Amino acid sequence: MYHTYVLYSIQFNKIYIGFSSNLELRLSIHNSDKNTGWTSKYKPWEVLYSENFETKKEAMLREKQLKTSRGRAYIWDLVSSRNN
């Protein structure tokens, strides 16, 4: 099972889109003190949205779709509805 996910940083109003075969572990890595990547600057992260897929290829395709301008608009609509 693979997951395409969207993380949200409430404190910085940032989103991150990714995929993983272990969403819980991936979230803990994003929030870890050992993380030195882009997401380290905007901790803490929480899962805003996720979808499950049978194959890695499907999850990667959905991640790519969510990273388009239309996909990001959909995500920001989720953020807006969450914050209202």
GICOR-V698255 format. One record per residue. N is the residue number from 1. RES is the residue in one letter. D_CENTER is the distance of its C-alpha to the mean C-alpha in whole Angstrom. Layout:
n->N res->RES d_center->D_CENTER
n->N res->RES d_center->D_CENTER
//
This chain:
n->1 res->M d_center->16
n->2 res->Y d_center->13
n->3 res->H d_center->10
n->4 res->T d_center->7
n->5 res->Y d_center->4
n->6 res->V d_center->2
n->7 res->L d_center->3
n->8 res->Y d_center->7
n->9 res->S d_center->10
n->10 res->I d_center->13
n->11 res->Q d_center->15
n->12 res->F d_center->14
n->13 res->N d_center->13
n->14 res->K d_center->10
n->15 res->I d_center->7
n->16 res->Y d_center->4
n->17 res->I d_center->4
n->18 res->G d_center->5
n->19 res->F d_center->8
n->20 res->S d_center->10
n->21 res->S d_center->13
n->22 res->N d_center->13
n->23 res->L d_center->10
n->24 res->E d_center->12
n->25 res->L d_center->13
n->26 res->R d_center->10
n->27 res->L d_center->9
n->28 res->S d_center->12
n->29 res->I d_center->13
n->30 res->H d_center->10
n->31 res->N d_center->12
n->32 res->S d_center->15
n->33 res->D d_center->18
n->34 res->K d_center->19
n->35 res->N d_center->16
n->36 res->T d_center->17
n->37 res->G d_center->14
n->38 res->W d_center->13
n->39 res->T d_center->10
n->40 res->S d_center->14
n->41 res->K d_center->15
n->42 res->Y d_center->13
n->43 res->K d_center->13
n->44 res->P d_center->12
n->45 res->W d_center->9
n->46 res->E d_center->8
n->47 res->V d_center->6
n->48 res->L d_center->7
n->49 res->Y d_center->7
n->50 res->S d_center->7
n->51 res->E d_center->10
n->52 res->N d_center->13
n->53 res->F d_center->15
n->54 res->E d_center->18
n->55 res->T d_center->18
n->56 res->K d_center->16
n->57 res->K d_center->17
n->58 res->E d_center->16
n->59 res->A d_center->12
n->60 res->M d_center->12
n->61 res->L d_center->14
n->62 res->R d_center->12
n->63 res->E d_center->9
n->64 res->K d_center->12
n->65 res->Q d_center->13
n->66 res->L d_center->10
n->67 res->K d_center->10
n->68 res->T d_center->14
n->69 res->S d_center->15
n->70 res->R d_center->16
n->71 res->G d_center->12
n->72 res->R d_center->11
n->73 res->A d_center->14
n->74 res->Y d_center->13
n->75 res->I d_center->10
n->76 res->W d_center->12
n->77 res->D d_center->15
n->78 res->L d_center->12
n->79 res->V d_center->12
n->80 res->S d_center->16
n->81 res->S d_center->17
n->82 res->R d_center->15
n->83 res->N d_center->17
n->84 res->N d_center->20
//
